[in-house]
């Protein structure tokens, strides 16, 4: 099943700046061959359900390896059964309505 996820991984107890942890997660998601779009408060991810959630698990494992004793993650996701839709499709639809 194809899924689009809005992912926000927040290391707790790892200091004030978490950009290195975020960058590591984005590396993991991209290495998994997933489409990503990082924004100010998270990353949109799209791909096969199992591949996406396996990569999210790997993000958690890696952020713990980097020294974060706790992680709080927020996930919003959407699936469709009527057609395949990409992150780019969703953004383009809104941009067309703005012009």
Buried (B, 14 or more C-beta within 10 A) or exposed (E): EBBBBBBBBBBEEBEEEBEEBBEBBBEBBBEBEBBBBBEEEBBBBBBBEEBBBBBBEBBBEBBBEEEBEEBEBEBEBEEEEEEEBEBEEBEEEEEEEEE
